[in-house]
Amino acid sequence: MVPMTILVDDKPKCVVRPNDLKHLQRFLRTGKPWLLADAPEGKLAHREADEAERAVWENARGLHGIAGGEDEDFFGTPLA
């Protein structure tokens, strides 16, 4: 999949690249406590990352690679 932006109450929270829709749904379910830490009653949504969000994701993935991490092991990065 392409990098996806996770939104909390329509505000970007993080950019992730799940393997497939099932992986994305699992992240939304298991990551809910972290995603909603600042807004416990917030609404989660997702969309394809825009150009600026994708640039943040690419930069974080590059840093992960410099540290010796494998591309397939890099999942995402917070935006806020």
C-alpha positions in Angstrom: 0.0 0.0 0.0 1.0 3.6 -0.3 1.7 5.8 2.8 -1.6 6.6 4.6 -2.3 9.5 6.9 -4.2 8.6 10.1 -6.5 11.3 11.2 -7.9 12.0 14.6 -11.0 14.3 14.4 -9.8 15.2 10.8 -6.4 16.3 12.0 -3.3 14.4 10.8 -1.7 12.3 13.6 0.8 10.0 11.8 1.8 8.5 8.4 2.0 4.8 8.1 2.6 2.3 5.3 0.6 -0.9 6.0 1.1 -4.0 3.9 -2.6 -4.3 3.1 -6.0 -3.2 4.4 -6.1 -5.9 7.1 -2.8 -4.5 8.4 -4.2 -1.0 8.5 -7.3 -2.1 10.3 -5.2 -4.0 12.9 -3.0 -0.9 13.4 -6.1 1.3 13.9 -7.5 -1.2 16.4 -4.3 -1.9 18.4 -3.0 1.7 18.2 -6.2 3.3 19.3 -5.0 4.1 22.9 -2.0 6.0 21.4 -3.9 7.5 18.6 -6.6 8.8 20.9 -4.5 9.7 23.9 -5.2 13.4 23.5 -8.8 13.0 22.4 -10.3 9.9 24.0 -13.7 10.5 22.3 -12.0 11.3 18.9 -13.0 9.9 15.6 -10.3 7.9 13.6 -10.1 8.1 9.8 -7.4 7.5 7.2 -6.6 8.8 3.7 -3.7 8.6 1.3 -0.8 10.8 2.5 -0.5 14.2 0.7 2.9 15.3 -0.7 4.1 17.0 2.5 3.1 14.1 4.7 4.7 11.6 2.3 7.9 13.7 2.5 7.9 13.4 6.3 7.4 9.7 6.0 10.2 9.3 3.4 12.6 11.3 5.6 11.8 9.1 8.6 12.2 6.0 6.4 15.6 7.3 5.2 16.7 7.8 8.8 15.6 4.2 9.6 17.7 2.9 6.7 20.8 4.9 7.8 20.5 3.2 11.2 20.6 -0.2 9.5 16.8 -0.9 9.4 15.2 -2.8 6.6 12.7 -1.0 4.4 10.0 -3.7 5.0 10.4 -3.2 8.8 9.6 0.6 8.7 6.0 1.2 9.4 5.5 4.9 10.0 6.1 8.2 11.9 4.1 10.7 14.0 3.2 14.0 12.4 2.4 15.8 15.6 
